[in-house]
């Protein structure tokens, strides 16, 4: 049974359609990469899945015991957000805010969760550092740790390697793959088709004014003629 069902949805703003007839499903444990050109509606799709944007048509359903509160979200980072004047630990802790309910403080359990997320990403040493003074790769690790604090079953990433140098981008992909192998479901938007094929179990390709493709990574490679790149440590799809 799938955890997420997307059935024949159309996406747009103020009646202007940017994508239509999109259908796919995500089972818990999957690694889905959403690929496609600019303007295809990838980020809008992610917001619809998270309940932040209402589709123009179609249905998005949750199954297999999945709830909205089970999602952790790493959105695209804007330039103004890179200058946020807080410590790395404070940023990570903010991922626990939905766990607090009406309580105006973080308890010991949430502080332990935040530290554990930072340990997974190797950034405990950055805890007291000012977020805006970190490198791009370090900032993305902090934001990923924040998303992990919120993620109970599914981690949703919108262009997590945008603006990173190749080494930092490679590290981000490897970290995400490790989290998936550890049992976390991953839905990632990426422009890097070759790398997506190296890690993803499933591919959703969105193109403006063209039917979308959804299927296993191997099926996409067979149809598109693309080869899976060789990458040490990457799992087979």
N, C-alpha and C positions, 0 to 999 in steps of 0.2 A: 504493500500500500504506500502510495506517495505521500509526502508531507505537504507539498505545495502543488496545487493544480492551477494552471493559467489556461483559460479556455476562450479562444476566439476574441481576445480583447483588441480594442482600438484605442490609441493614445493620442492626446493632443491638448491644445489649450484654446479656450474660448471658441470651441467648435472647429478649429483648424486641426485636421488630422496629420500627425507626424508618422504614425505607424498603425497598421491594421492587420487583423486576422492572425494574431500571435497566439500560439498554443504550445505549451510544454509542461512538463512535470518534473519535480525534483523529489527524489527519495532521500530519506535521512542517510547520510554517509556519502552522498554524491559530491562531485566537484564539477560545477557547471561554469563554463566560461561563456560570457556574452560578448560576441565580437561583431564588428561591422564598422562602416564609415561614419564620419561626422554627420550629425543631423538625422541619423537613423532612428533615434528615440531610445537609445540604450539607457541613459540616465533616467529618463522619464519612466521607463519600464521598472527600473529598480525602485523608484519612489512609489510607483503603483503597488508593487509587491509588498512594500513596507507599510502601505496604508497612508502614505503621505500625499498621494495624487489619485484622484478618482478616474478610472478609465471612462472613455466616451461610450464604450460598449463592451460586452463580454463579462466574464466572471473570473474572479480570483478566489480560490477556496483553500483552506487549511485542513489537512487531515493527519492521521497517525498521531493524534494527541498534540499537534503543534499549535502554539498560540503566538500572538503578536509579540508578547513579552519574551519570546525565546530567540529573537533576532538581535544580533549585534551589527552595527552599521558603521562602516568607515567611508564617509563621503569624499568627494573630490575636495582637496584643500585649496582654498582661495588665498591670494597673496596677503590680504588683511589678516587672515587667521594665523599666518606664520609669525606674526608679531605679538602673539598673545602673551601678556605679562604674568604668567603663573609658573610654578615649578612643574617639572615633569610629573612628579607624584600627584600633584593636585589635578592635573589634566587626566591622568589615568583614573584617579578616584571618581572623577565626575561620571565615568561610565557606570558607576554603581547607583546613580541617583534614582533610577526607577525601582531599585530594590529597597529604598528607604521608606517608601510610602509617605506618610505625613511627618515622619521623623526628620528634624532639621539638622541631623548630623550623621556621620558614618560610624557604624559600630565596629567592633573588633573583627567580626566575620568579614565585613566589606573591606576593611583595611588589609586583612590577610589575603583576600581575593585579589586586590590590586597589586600587592607585593608579589603574589604568585604569578600574575600575568606579566609583570616586569621581569621576573626571573626567567620565565619561558622565553622572553625575547632578549635576554641578556642586557637589560638596561637598568638594573638596580642601582648601579653606580651613578646613574644620571638623575636619581630621585630628587635631589635638591637643586639641580641645575635649572636655570630659567629656560622655559620652553623656546622662547624666541632666539636664544643664543645657540641652539642646537643646529647641527647640520640638517639638510633635507632628509637624509636617510634616518637620522636619529629621531627627527620629528615624526616620520611615518611609523617608526617602531613604537613611539609613545602613543600615537593615535590608534595603532593596531592593538596595543595593550588596553587602551580605553575601550575599544570595541569588544575585546575579549571579556571584559568585566560585565558587559551587557549581554553577551551571547551565551545562551543556554544550549541551543541546538544548531543554529544557523548563523554563519558569519557572512555578511554581505559587504563586498568591497567594490567601490566605484573608482576605477582607474588608480589603484593604489601605488603604481610605480611612475605615474606622470611626473615629469620634472626631475626624476632621480638619475644619477649617473649609472652606467651599466652595472658596476659592482653592487651598488645599493639596490638596484632593481632585481638583480639576480638573488640577492639575499632575501628580499621580500617574497619572491616567488618560492624560494626554498622553505622559508618559515611557514608560509601559507600551506604548502604541501605537507609539511610535518604536522601542522594542526589538523589537516584533513585526515592524515593517516592515524592520528590520535582519536578520531571519531567525530570531529566537528564537520558538519556540512558546510560547503563553501559555494557561494555564488559570486563570481567576479566579473566585472566589466573590464575588458582589455582591448587595446588597439593592436597588440602584439600577437598576431595569429599563430606564428611559429612557436612561441613560448607557451601559448595557451594549449596547443596540441601536445606539448611535452608533459603537461600536468593534468589536464582536465579529463574527467571520465565522460563528460557530455559537452556538446557545443550547441549554442544557440547563435545563429548568424542572422543579423538584422541588416537589411539594406533598404534604403529609401526607394519607394515605388517598385518594390520587388518582393516576392514571397519570402518569408523567413524560412530558415532551415533549422530543425532541431533533431538531434540524434547523438549516438555515441561518437566519441572522438574518432574511432577507427572508421566508422561509416562516413564521417565528414571527409576524412583523408581520401577514402576511396572515391568519393564523388568529385572532390576538388582536384585530386591528383597531387596534393601536397604530401610531403614526407615528414614523418616525425623526426625532429632534430635529435641528435644524440646529446645527452646531458648526463653526466655522472651523477648518480644518486636519484635520478627521476624514475618514478614508477612507470610501468607500462600501462597504457590505457586499455 
